[in-house]
């Protein structure tokens, strides 16, 4: 998977980076195990939980930093 974007599917993110589940749960996305997880983008999930554009952008930034940190050691 390349960089995580608003259009990345939650299921694909968690398949590639299962360690991000904790971060998603902490910010209120309890999508783990939800049937829609495989078809819903990170933006759709965030919007369903009332997050603003700014909050979504910040979450995506955090997720990518965590992924980059794992790759770099």
Rosetta blueprint (number, residue, H / E / L):
1 X L
2 X L
3 X L
4 X L
5 X L
6 X L
7 X L
8 X L
9 X E
10 X H
11 X H
12 X H
13 X H
14 X H
15 X H
16 X H
17 X L
18 X H
19 X H
20 X H
21 X H
22 X H
23 X H
24 X H
25 X H
26 X H
27 X L
28 X L
29 X L
30 X L
31 X L
32 X L
33 X L
34 X L
35 X H
36 X H
37 X H
38 X H
39 X L
40 X L
41 X E
42 X H
43 X H
44 X H
45 X H
46 X H
47 X H
48 X H
49 X L
50 X L
51 X L
52 X L
53 X H
54 X H
55 X H
56 X H
57 X H
58 X H
59 X H
60 X H
61 X H
62 X H
63 X H
64 X H
65 X H
66 X H
67 X H
68 X H
69 X H
70 X H
71 X H
72 X L
73 X L
